[in-house]
């Protein structure tokens, strides 16, 4: 009888240590001789550095050193792009520390090394910095004028334009019987983590070895960057992944601090630790989302979409960071979402401004694209007098059309296609779960001064980015099996999921998988990390290959011992059996190991629908969620329990971005939301009525597990769904939200613009 751990809901084996307070985060690390790093950050958005004088700081007791760009031979290194490393981005990449100009509030200027954080912070106050102010570029419209340039050499604030094309959109628009054009905008927010970033570095001069703790997400790639920057062989650097209090796409990319702290440790030959405070986290970790779109949709009078075209303007902040182009690229390629759109023409312009640079945040570009198109669909359906559910049904891609080619993006030459699925099925299931026909009778009605509304939004979620992932299995001294992974843990439950996959592949009880080690560079020969909802698809498939090679290695060892063919060897849990009833304990092969890889250049696409029932108090602009359902088909659910946790968790983040979170700057590029009193986050009491249905009816054909990425589906459609629900609730006021977040002030303004009185 075959194992069936895959597909079985299992509680996460990671959780007991976290619940008991036994997690090991980078700030928990304490070693002799440790110095604490504190970073002086620019308070000026745009200016030329005239001078930096650290002498007063160096005279303070407990201050060991102050590091500036002048301490770096040859000048500060530049951080390269990890994804979409196009030559056009080179002039806009970030130096690890400011040396000629500052370009955003929060940019590192100097690093103080001190005996305590408090001493280091005191030293920041007495470092004398003179900066000549330059005109700030506070938004993309100002950037487009090119009157004040962040980078003089390229002569423009526009780093690139992504072009997504399919068919001939202009020709389709020329003959379309109906066209609607709207301007829509998503606000600036980011993946705030419970635990801020941290780095600890130790330099062993005798061995020529650098150990860096606090690695996350993509440690192998970051090791290669650091190796080139600091002038050490890759093998001389070890990246250690500690427990991480959230990732969400932002944490674990290569930031300035990922060079500055290892450089400092080597510079002073002492271990150095830096832990980000919340203000730094808000102003220095990658921002995301701020995009404005001028979008047109052409369709027939009976609601069949013919074409979409438009221009998207993305506020990139001050520099092109490692994965910063992904959101702007994705919004162009995935503007059509799960719908059959034969003609696409979307240009996505990337504008440099004096703000914190952007990166990826769960569902990058797809959250924005979903809001843009789903808002348009509801407005078009209303204008044409077509039921909005029926409009979606007429345009959703069918299972018979899969694999379905999507827009081709230049200059990345990105071609892609959806892999499998029945997009109608998840929509129908979501409507059934919330009882749409019954609730529709409440749409727009006021009860006790609150207006009821229903929202709907369909989505696709890309995942499984290649090209490779690595896994290794090893026999422990007690005969149990350890799994070593090249991918990382950022809260997805990989220790549980990979144990399930390994147990099934080895035909062993899951309890015999003793540990799943992940993220650190010492475990496997190479690894690509945790991003693009890839860990299960790529890492899990690598475990299957490793398990096959591992069983082969055991059979070879058994055959050698018994003098027989490997095919005559049977592995039975903790025993290795041979001809004639001979056997020996698996623990006798302690140390035996085998590695496996999975290579793949195609992507998976999970999909689903969001449906919301909300109320809106028009006098206060307050939204309350009565019921919210997400239905998502994930191809094959390795652990349905962890998938549901991922969907609900990402949904809460999506709702935060939809109604609460907004990173604000003034016209001088000054950061206005530097604390959690200013930047509002969702709490458990804000969204208590959330539900999730996980389906796995359409396995992916591009990996042996059939799995699809599932960590982002809850967030992608939240903005579109909530905006549609607000419009539905406030239909008597003619309210049509065209931007996010749906803050109380914004909703109140929509109501006031109608000139109508709200019901009591």
Buried (B, 14 or more C-beta within 10 A) or exposed (E): EEBEBBEBEBEBBBEEEEEEEEBEBBBEBEEEEBBBBBBBBBBBBBBEBEEBBBEBBBEBEBBBBBBBBEBBEEEBBEBBBBBBBBEBBBBBBBBBBBBEBBBBBBBBBBBBBBBEBEBBBBBBEBBEBEBEEBBBBBBBEBBBEEEBBBBEEBEBBBBBBBBBBBBBBEEBBEEBEBBBEBEBBBBBBBBBBEBBBBBBBBBBEEEEBBBBBBBBBBBBBBBBBBBEBBEBEEEBBBBBBBBBBBBBBBBBBBBBBBBBBBBBBBBBEBBBBBBBEEBBBBBBBBBBBBBBBBBBBBBEEEBEBBBBBBBBBBBBBBBBBBBBBBBBBBBBBBBBBBBBBBBBBBBBBBBBBBBBBBBBBBBBBBBBBBBBBBBBBBBBBBEBEBEBBEBBBBBBBEBEEBBBEBBBBEEBEBEBEBBBBBBBBBBBBBBBBBEBEEBBEBBBBBEEEBBBBBBBBBBBBBBBBBEBBBBBBBBBEEBBBBBBBBBBBBBBBBBBBBBBBBBBBBBBEBEBBBBBBBBBBEBBEEBBBBBBBBBBBBBBBBBBBBBBBBBEBBBBBBBEBBEBEBEBBEBEEBBBBBEEEEBBEBBEBBEBBBBBBBEBEBBBBBBBBBBBBBBBBBBEBBBBBBBBBBBBBBBBBBBBBBBBBBBBBBBBBBBBBBBBBBBEBEEBBBBEBBEEEEBBEBEEEBBEEBBBBBBBBBBBEBBEBBBBBBBBBBBBBBBBBBBBBBBBBBBBBEBBBBBBBBBBEBBBEBBEEBEBEBBE
